[in-house]
Amino acid sequence: MKRFSGNKQERLSYNKALFGYLHLITDAEICIKKNRDMKIVITGSIGNIGKPLTQELVREGHLVTVISSKADRQGAIEALGAKAAIGSMQDIDFLSAAFKGADIVYLMEAWESIGSLSDNTIDFNAGMRQIGYNYKEAIERSGLKRIVHLSSFGAHAPKGFGSLVVHHDVEHILRQLPDEVSIKFMRPASFYTNLFMSIHHIKERSAFVSSYGGDKKEPWVSPLDIAATIAEEMKLPFNGKEIRYIASEEISPNEIAKTIGEAIGKPDLKWLIISDEQLLNGMLGAGYNTEICKGLAEMYASHRGGIVFEDYYRHKPVLGKVKFKDFAKDFAKVFDQQ
Ligand SMILES: NC(=O)c1ccc[n+]([C@@H]2O[C@H](COP(=O)([O-])OP(=O)(O)OC[C@H]3O[C@@H](n4cnc5c(N)ncnc54)[C@H](OP(=O)(O)O)[C@@H]3O)[C@@H](O)[C@H]2O)c1
């Protein structure tokens, strides 16, 4: 039997020779066709990742259901061509019903779902782990077999990286699901969009301010590239429990300050380094939950020397399409509006 290389032109002539003008379908096309009309459930509403992910999956022809905690979000979800399921990631009965019959579910844990970030009585790390347990039980009850889970860089280690420990813990909880449940753990780098939180510092001090900095490059990612990667992974085969890191560009703090500075018309913009204590006290002074502030302070400290990215560099991904210069243009628009 003749073997074909997979080259599209070769397949084309083979099909033509045998079947005249019958419709020509390559393997890739068959794969995409087979994967259309999947029932996909999205957690994380139409947030940073949920929105572009929903748009992409709807565009590909899937039946998408988006979970939101707010009934008044229904119109915006339906406007994207998806169905809304209003309920909470804290409600196992709701999650089990929402997951039932789905081909794939995208899972994420929302910090804000646990309570006000200013509430000092809340144990947020325990709250994030509880969402992991809720998802695990809902998956068991619903019979779901394919999951894409949003984790994080730093999830490889059980301690040392502050707030990122929750992602390690939730991965661990979901890994307890039986072998026939396949999970793709997505480990994105720092989101470009985190930098919006520095706008007030830039306006007040003409600087980004953090407890690390300098010229050492580290990975950053656009939520658009995360959404594109998740949509891509949903089309590819699922094989047990897998991990994929996601990044758009590797760029240093000083390069970030330079690129953003040029985009907003402040070419002297700096990345200022303060001590861990100063950073922690600043966040506590702004009234945030103590555990969250300590977790963030430890996480930023672990950026120094790049230790938190050690596992990323061992499994370095192909970088995504959205470059930092592209994001800088969006940053400038938001900066001008604030
Ligand atoms: N920022 C980073 O650099 C970074 C890096 C790695 C990983 N991560 C992880 O990425 C995740 C955040 O992803 P994202 O930015 O796409 O999220 P996001 O934009 O904050 O969206 C999360 C959505 O969850 C929904 N939500 C809130 N409470 C809920 C509840 N009780 N039940 C159901 N849904 C609820 C909210 O929408 P509704 O109001 O419509 O309910 C919210 O918009 C976090 O787990 C974070 O740790 C972040």
The ligand as an SDF file (V2000), in Angstrom:
LIG
                    3D

 48 52  0  0  0  0  0  0  0  0999 V2000
   -2.3010   37.4820   37.1840 N   0  0  0  0  0  0  0  0  0  0  0  0
   -1.3130   36.6290   36.9530 C   0  0  0  0  0  0  0  0  0  0  0  0
   -0.1690   36.9960   36.6590 O   0  0  0  0  0  0  0  0  0  0  0  0
   -1.5910   35.1580   37.0380 C   0  0  0  0  0  0  0  0  0  0  0  0
   -0.5890   34.2470   36.6870 C   0  0  0  0  0  0  0  0  0  0  0  0
   -0.8530   32.8870   36.7600 C   0  0  0  0  0  0  0  0  0  0  0  0
   -2.1140   32.4560   37.1830 C   0  0  0  0  0  0  0  0  0  0  0  0
   -3.0540   33.3690   37.5390 N   0  0  0  0  0  0  0  0  0  0  0  0
   -4.3620   32.8850   38.0010 C   0  0  0  0  0  0  0  0  0  0  0  0
   -5.3250   33.2300   37.0280 O   0  0  0  0  0  0  0  0  0  0  0  0
   -6.6000   33.2510   37.6650 C   0  0  0  0  0  0  0  0  0  0  0  0
   -7.3470   34.5090   37.2210 C   0  0  0  0  0  0  0  0  0  0  0  0
   -7.7670   34.3370   35.8690 O   0  0  0  0  0  0  0  0  0  0  0  0
   -8.4890   35.5440   35.0970 P   0  0  0  0  0  0  0  0  0  0  0  0
   -7.5750   36.7310   35.1600 O   0  0  0  0  0  0  0  0  0  0  0  0
   -8.9830   35.0800   33.7670 O   0  0  0  0  0  0  0  0  0  0  0  0
   -9.7210   35.8110   36.0330 O   0  0  0  0  0  0  0  0  0  0  0  0
  -10.6130   37.1120   36.1520 P   0  0  0  0  0  0  0  0  0  0  0  0
  -10.4830   37.9950   34.9430 O   0  0  0  0  0  0  0  0  0  0  0  0
  -10.3520   37.6840   37.4960 O   0  0  0  0  0  0  0  0  0  0  0  0
  -12.0620   36.4700   36.0800 O   0  0  0  0  0  0  0  0  0  0  0  0
  -12.5540   35.6340   37.0960 C   0  0  0  0  0  0  0  0  0  0  0  0
  -14.0710   35.6760   37.0420 C   0  0  0  0  0  0  0  0  0  0  0  0
  -14.5910   34.7470   37.9750 O   0  0  0  0  0  0  0  0  0  0  0  0
  -15.9370   35.1060   38.2040 C   0  0  0  0  0  0  0  0  0  0  0  0
  -16.3340   34.7870   39.5650 N   0  0  0  0  0  0  0  0  0  0  0  0
  -16.1320   35.5200   40.6950 C   0  0  0  0  0  0  0  0  0  0  0  0
  -16.6770   34.9060   41.7440 N   0  0  0  0  0  0  0  0  0  0  0  0
  -17.2410   33.7670   41.2920 C   0  0  0  0  0  0  0  0  0  0  0  0
  -17.9630   32.7020   41.8960 C   0  0  0  0  0  0  0  0  0  0  0  0
  -18.2110   32.6800   43.2240 N   0  0  0  0  0  0  0  0  0  0  0  0
  -18.3830   31.6860   41.1310 N   0  0  0  0  0  0  0  0  0  0  0  0
  -18.1680   31.6860   39.7870 C   0  0  0  0  0  0  0  0  0  0  0  0
  -17.4840   32.6610   39.1410 N   0  0  0  0  0  0  0  0  0  0  0  0
  -17.0260   33.6940   39.8930 C   0  0  0  0  0  0  0  0  0  0  0  0
  -16.0370   36.6260   37.9730 C   0  0  0  0  0  0  0  0  0  0  0  0
  -17.0050   36.8660   36.9480 O   0  0  0  0  0  0  0  0  0  0  0  0
  -18.5520   37.1280   37.3630 P   0  0  0  0  0  0  0  0  0  0  0  0
  -18.5420   38.4360   38.0930 O   0  0  0  0  0  0  0  0  0  0  0  0
  -19.2450   37.1760   36.0660 O   0  0  0  0  0  0  0  0  0  0  0  0
  -18.9610   35.9690   38.2270 O   0  0  0  0  0  0  0  0  0  0  0  0
  -14.6540   37.0050   37.4680 C   0  0  0  0  0  0  0  0  0  0  0  0
  -14.6990   37.9100   36.3870 O   0  0  0  0  0  0  0  0  0  0  0  0
   -6.3510   33.1700   39.1780 C   0  0  0  0  0  0  0  0  0  0  0  0
   -6.5500   31.8610   39.6320 O   0  0  0  0  0  0  0  0  0  0  0  0
   -4.8710   33.5530   39.2640 C   0  0  0  0  0  0  0  0  0  0  0  0
   -4.2540   33.0810   40.4370 O   0  0  0  0  0  0  0  0  0  0  0  0
   -2.8250   34.6980   37.4540 C   0  0  0  0  0  0  0  0  0  0  0  0
  1  2  1  0
  2  3  2  0
  2  4  1  0
  4  5  1  0
  4 48  2  0
  5  6  2  0
  6  7  1  0
  7  8  2  0
  8  9  1  0
  8 48  1  0
  9 10  1  0
  9 46  1  0
 10 11  1  0
 11 12  1  0
 11 44  1  0
 12 13  1  0
 13 14  1  0
 14 15  2  0
 14 16  1  0
 14 17  1  0
 17 18  1  0
 18 19  2  0
 18 20  1  0
 18 21  1  0
 21 22  1  0
 22 23  1  0
 23 24  1  0
 23 42  1  0
 24 25  1  0
 25 26  1  0
 25 36  1  0
 26 27  1  0
 26 35  1  0
 27 28  2  0
 28 29  1  0
 29 30  1  0
 29 35  2  0
 30 31  1  0
 30 32  2  0
 32 33  1  0
 33 34  2  0
 34 35  1  0
 36 37  1  0
 36 42  1  0
 37 38  1  0
 38 39  2  0
 38 40  1  0
 38 41  1  0
 42 43  1  0
 44 45  1  0
 44 46  1  0
 46 47  1  0
M  CHG  2   8   1  16  -1
M  END
$$$$
